[in-house]
Amino acid sequence: GLLLQEMTMAGLHELRFTEEKPLLRGQDAELENSDVFLSTVDTDWKEHDIETPYGLLHVVIRGSPKGNRPAILTYHDVGLNHKLCFNTFFNYEDMQEITKHFVVCHVDAPGQQAGASQFPQGYQYPSMDQLAAMLPSVVQHFGFKYVIGIGVGAGAYVLAKFALIFPDLVEGLVLMNIDPNGKGWIDWAAAKLSGLTSTLPDTVLSHLFSQEELMNNTELVQSYRQQISSVVNQFNLQLFLNMYNSRRDLDINRPGTVPNAKTLRCPVMLVVGDNAPAEEGVVECNSKLDPTNTTFLKMADSGGLPQVTQPGKLTEAFKYFLQGMGYIAHLKDRRLSGGTGTSQCCSALPSASMTRLARSRTASLTSASSVDGTRPRACTHSESSEAMGQINHTMEVSC
């Protein structure tokens, strides 16, 4: 079960989820077959090449703007494209229940999409600021009023920059594996040395996965190694990686810590796996954001790609995030509607309670097992504070 607890944590809002069936070796047939992994795509996605001040941007979109609702706009990490980064997450059944309420827009960084032409020698790849400055052209092209951004790694950095430069266009942000710091001279030299002794795919894999994952989750890593090597143009990828490695510090500070501090004004959910190479950077980013509108989610049993290894729990967290912003306040959860192997308790999440929970910036979500260990607990409300005197409200949701 998933235990939702409201408690004060000195400005830190931490969520810990444990997936019932984390993606381990041999568990995901989609990733075992790289052709299927890459080609999984809905037929109603439409591709566009959009002119921006800094060159063409490849975008795929599903749906059309729905009233005043924002679009969900994604940006992938280095070494990936929108398919490799987000297919597993957006093809997850519960996530599709959410996205049918929104127009979804996937952005590929310049030259990173499958089948992209190689840039000519001497091509100057856009800087991270320029990559962010390309996004208003996407928003204007499709007539979006504003967006909810979902970014991973380098994509999270780009979306954070976008929100700092164009705050009125961003309704909310989900930032996975974000590192707000630029590389120092030592890090820069180490990266250069690594580039001389390692292949480009190996360099990218060490960015995406922890050493433990590289050693133990070999099937997942090998699948991504093959895709990075064969799908993404290696010359273009090197340019993107070089630009990301030369990024500057994000100009953000927690309000009140320095005069005229800049910060992200929209609600932000920071996500990192508890076994991810980006953990330290995400924790530091959390320390620099306004705690009243920031949620920090550390995902248990997850590594560098939580959207791939834990799509169910990330979907659940994203649902609460949207509800806290006033969207999909009454969304049916199939896992709570009964059926084989589960106890039937309710057909939908209690919207008022879930919205209150998601809006609370002093809540903590912690995973918990059912008493008998064989089936999820029923959806209940309890005023009990078992074993934790500081907890004054508990809600359990079967999952």
Beta strands, then each sheet from edge to edge (+ up, - down):
strand 1: 2-6
strand 2: 14-18
strand 3: 46-52
strand 4: 55-62
strand 5: 71-75
strand 6: 104-108
strand 7: 147-152
strand 8: 170-176
strand 9: 268-273
strand 10: 294-300
strand 11: 363-367
strand 12: 380-382
strand 13: 394-397
sheet 1: 3+ 4- 6+ 5+ 7+ 8+ 9+ 10+ 2+ 11+ 1- 13+ 12-
end
